[in-house]
Amino acid sequence: MAKWRKETKDATYEVEEIEQRLQDELPDWYYEGGWIRRRYKTSGWKGTLMVINTVGHLAEAAWHHPDLTASYAFVIVKLMNHAAKGVTDKDFELAKKIEDVVMWQPGVEEDSALDGTPDDQRFKYIKYS
């Protein structure tokens, strides 16, 4: 069960709880150094920028901002509630939304009218796990 921090009213989770929730809810995410993290592999700079912009939009809409590390072919998203000084439900909820949007594959979904990105390296921008 989450531990309440009196100074912020945001519940923070213990390491074991964080790792269990990640395993159950966000298996491609991991806990390290006080943050929950996810590395998204892209097909190059265009894909990296698309991931950054997507995460930026979701974070701004949620008013909960991750730290990002970017390189030519990857983006690392790090979430931790700075005010609470730990991982809270806000982090898990935003991580789930980021995961759902970034990893969305319309061409794979059943009964979708959308085709998804063509199976051609010129158009692929994210490497799906």
MOGI-V171928 format. One record per backbone hydrogen bond with DSSP energy under -1.0 kcal/mol. CO is the residue of the C=O (numbers start at 0). NH is the residue of the N-H. If there is no record, write none. Layout:
CO;NH
CO;NH
//
This chain:
2;11
4;7
4;8
11;2
13;17
14;18
15;19
16;20
17;21
18;22
19;23
20;24
21;25
25;28
29;36
31;34
34;31
35;78
36;29
37;76
39;74
40;126
43;47
44;48
45;49
46;50
47;51
48;52
49;53
50;54
51;55
52;56
53;57
54;58
55;59
56;60
57;61
58;62
58;63
66;77
68;75
72;41
73;70
74;39
75;68
76;37
77;66
78;35
80;84
80;85
85;80
86;12
87;91
88;92
89;93
90;94
91;95
92;96
93;97
94;98
95;99
96;100
97;101
98;102
100;103
104;107
104;108
108;111
117;119
119;122
119;123
124;42
//
